[in-house]
Amino acid sequence: VDQKRLDGTAFYRALKFRADAPLGLVQFGVRGNAKRILPAIAHEPTNATGLTHDNGAISTARGAPGTAAGDFFIILGTLTGLDANAAAVGDKDGYAVFGHVVDGMENVVNIQQAPTSATAGEGAMKGQMIEAPIMITLARRVP
């Protein structure tokens, strides 16, 4: 945010678990743009920070732990299955929550309701890509 790398990017993914209630996430960020990508961000699991994937949580998107580089998602509802869990099968580290939406969750809900393409996206993200990505004009830190 301080380096303005998110200015001009977009919300491009909307995961909807239920049609009748806001439950899921919206994802935004640099999408691998070499001019905007960050050096890999160290992973801070939720069991170390005490934060959790509750409504409005902002978290880092990543492949393996320690590979986050400029894409993020906002939680709608409660998705604690994304938290670190030593008993989990597979990825036990979860995703790193680092912030929280303090105002404007109604806008996040509206983004989640944007039409998605049934064919765009790969793997688990197929069908979750927003047909007309929603631009982020500028992003700034709130004091």
HELIX and SHEET records of a PDB file:
HELIX    1   1 THR A   46  THR A   49  1                                   4    
HELIX    2   2 THR A   80  LEU A   82  5                                   3    
HELIX    3   3 MET A  105  GLN A  112  1                                   8    
HELIX    4   4 GLY A  123  MET A  125  5                                   3    
SHEET    1   A 6 VAL A  97  HIS A 100  0                                        
SHEET    2   A 6 ALA A  57  THR A  60 -1                                        
SHEET    3   A 6 ASP A  71  LEU A  76 -1                                        
SHEET    4   A 6 GLY A  24  GLY A  29 -1                                        
SHEET    5   A 6 ALA A  10  LYS A  16 -1                                        
SHEET    6   A 6 MET A 129  MET A 135 -1                                        
END                                                                             
